[in-house]
Amino acid sequence: MVSGGGLRLYSYWRSSAAYRVRIALNLKGLDYQLVPVHLVRDGGEQHAPGYRAVNPQGLVPALQHGQRLIRQSMAIIEYLDETFADQPLLPATARERARVRGLAQVIACDMHPLGNLRVLQYLEREFRATPEQREAWIRHWLALGFAAIEALLAENPSTGEFCDGDQPGLADCLLVPQLYNARRFGLDLDPYPTVRRIEARCLELEAFRRAAPEAQPDAPAAAG
């Protein structure tokens, strides 16, 4: 591991956004301190004044690097990539970087927010959504997103062993956690063979396995 110069990651074991950043840190070989923030216990530790001082949105992840605090997983990952040059997570050309960012943003901007914990809690609280309705809602948006990602990956010559070529990068950091979410909510992944092939290749790597939810120190024993 490489010293990150005092990197501290505020994380929750099952947060897919925090999962993305853990993968990125591991791919870049950076050492960091993990600070668990339990999103459910006691109404959610993310709402406590102490954590709101770290992130006024009350969301994880947040990354502290010395005196700097960076919020939002995509911003954190790109900050790490720009600050620590080894093992780059974005391609060399502007054209390929745009493609990779576009893939990542399908997940970060269009898929993930609609299944976020606070969105689901709002559906239950304000619209009396049942657990079955809530999960149908999630599967609908996941299926639309993965159909698009499958087409974008399968039809592009830049796709290799990973989302971009034969080295894991930014898009893979987002893809694997979103597939973890999809399985949690029972989405049929058979229609997405390219997506599943890339995930399987990612999970051969220690950087992805160490970032997995069940491998986190704050994961309940039953998750392992």
Secondary structure by P-SEA (a helix, b strand, c coil): cccccbbbbbcccccaaaaaaaaaaaaabbbbbbbbbbccccccccccaaaaaaccccccbbbbccccccccaaaaaaaaaaaccccccccccaaaaaaaaaaaaaacccccccccaaaaaaaaacccccaaaaaaaaaaaaaaaaaaaaaaaaaccccccccccccccaaaaaaaaaaaaaaaacccccccaaaaaaaaaaaccaaaaaaccccccccccccc
